[in-house]
């Protein structure tokens, strides 16, 4: 692998790691507990995938109204809904186009983003320490890997 390719890959991993950490943290701390609830009407439901165990995932399109304005959104769910069926969704009062089907839903997604970001950053930091050791460069006192 060339030095340029290696540099690009390392830079990409740092950017992805830091971006995931920031995005995950913002989702994790997003308070959805006070989002208003509204009734939505399912406009379509179609099968997306079936895994090896036989679990089917559906894409459900729905329509809802906030302050006289009609919006459309969708979710991926393991439950199939019929067209015309009514479901409850929660919407962001600052941006009614953003909906969730259960409050606190962003916390789990935020955790995944944080963990992925920490993994990327940790991998890159460990790789840098390992490369310094192999090159015979002693770590400075207080740096990761110094004794």
C-alpha positions in Angstrom: 0.0 0.0 0.0 1.4 3.4 -0.9 2.0 6.1 1.7 -0.7 8.3 0.0 -3.3 5.5 0.1 -2.4 4.8 3.8 -2.7 8.5 4.7 -6.1 8.8 2.9 -7.4 5.7 4.7 -6.2 6.9 8.1 -7.7 10.4 7.6 -11.0 8.8 6.5 -11.1 6.7 9.7 -10.4 9.7 11.9 -13.1 11.7 10.1 -15.6 8.9 10.3 -14.8 8.2 14.0 -15.1 11.8 15.1 -18.2 12.3 13.0 -19.9 9.2 14.4 -19.0 10.3 17.9 -20.5 13.8 17.4 -23.6 12.5 15.6 -24.1 9.7 18.2 -23.7 12.1 21.1 -26.2 14.6 19.6 -28.8 11.8 19.1 -28.1 10.3 22.5 -28.9 13.5 24.3 -31.9 14.5 22.1 -34.8 14.6 24.5 -37.9 13.0 22.8 -39.8 12.5 26.0 -41.8 15.7 25.5 -42.6 15.3 21.8 -46.3 15.5 21.1 -48.2 12.5 19.9 -50.3 12.4 16.8 -52.4 9.8 15.0 -51.1 8.8 11.6 -52.7 6.8 8.8 -50.8 4.1 7.0 -50.7 4.8 3.3 -48.7 1.7 2.3 -46.8 -1.3 3.8 -44.4 -3.4 1.8 -42.0 -6.2 2.6 -38.4 -5.2 2.4 -36.3 -8.2 3.6 -36.4 -11.6 5.2 -33.5 -12.7 7.2 -32.2 -16.3 7.7 -34.6 -16.9 10.6 -37.6 -15.8 8.6 -38.1 -12.4 10.2 -39.6 -10.0 7.7 -39.0 -6.2 7.8 -41.6 -3.9 6.4 -41.4 -0.3 5.1 -44.5 1.5 6.3 -45.5 4.8 4.8 -47.8 7.0 6.8 -49.5 10.4 6.7 -50.2 12.7 9.6 -51.3 16.2 10.3 -49.8 18.9 12.5 -51.5 22.3 12.9 -53.4 21.9 9.7 -50.4 20.9 7.6 -50.2 17.3 6.2 -46.9 15.4 6.3 -45.7 12.1 5.1 -43.0 9.8 6.6 -42.0 6.2 6.8 -40.6 3.7 9.3 -39.0 0.2 9.0 -40.7 -2.2 11.4 -41.1 -5.9 11.9 -44.9 -5.4 12.2 -47.0 -5.2 9.1 -49.7 -2.7 9.0 -52.6 -2.5 6.6 -53.3 0.5 4.4 -55.7 2.8 6.3 -54.7 1.5 9.7 -54.1 4.2 12.3 -50.8 4.3 14.3 -49.5 6.7 16.9 -46.3 8.6 16.2 -44.4 11.4 18.0 -43.1 14.4 16.1 -40.4 17.0 16.9 -42.2 20.2 17.8 -39.4 22.2 16.2 -39.5 20.1 13.0 -42.7 18.2 12.4 -41.2 16.3 9.5 -39.1 14.3 12.1 -41.1 11.5 13.6 -40.5 8.5 15.8 -42.9 5.6 16.8 -41.7 5.4 20.5 -40.2 8.0 22.7 -36.6 7.5 23.6 -35.9 5.9 20.3 -32.9 8.1 19.5 -31.0 6.9 22.6 -30.2 3.5 21.2 -29.1 4.9 17.8 -27.0 7.4 19.6 -25.3 4.6 21.6 -24.4 2.8 18.4 -22.9 6.0 16.9 -20.9 6.7 20.1 -19.6 3.1 20.3 -18.7 3.1 16.6 -16.9 6.5 16.9 -15.0 5.3 19.9 -14.0 2.1 18.1 -12.7 4.0 15.0 -10.8 6.6 17.1 -9.5 3.9 19.5 -8.3 1.7 16.6 -6.5 4.6 15.0 -4.9 5.7 18.3 -3.8 2.1 19.0 -2.4 1.8 15.5 -0.4 5.0 16.0 1.1 3.7 19.3 1.9 0.3 17.8 3.6 2.0 14.8 5.7 4.2 17.1 6.8 1.1 19.1 7.8 -0.8 16.0 9.7 2.2 14.8 11.6 2.3 18.1 10.3 5.8 19.0 9.8 5.9 22.8 6.5 7.3 24.0 6.7 10.6 25.9 5.7 10.5 29.5 1.9 10.9 29.9 1.2 9.6 26.3 -0.8 6.5 25.6 1.5 3.5 26.0 4.3 5.2 28.0 5.5 3.3 31.1 
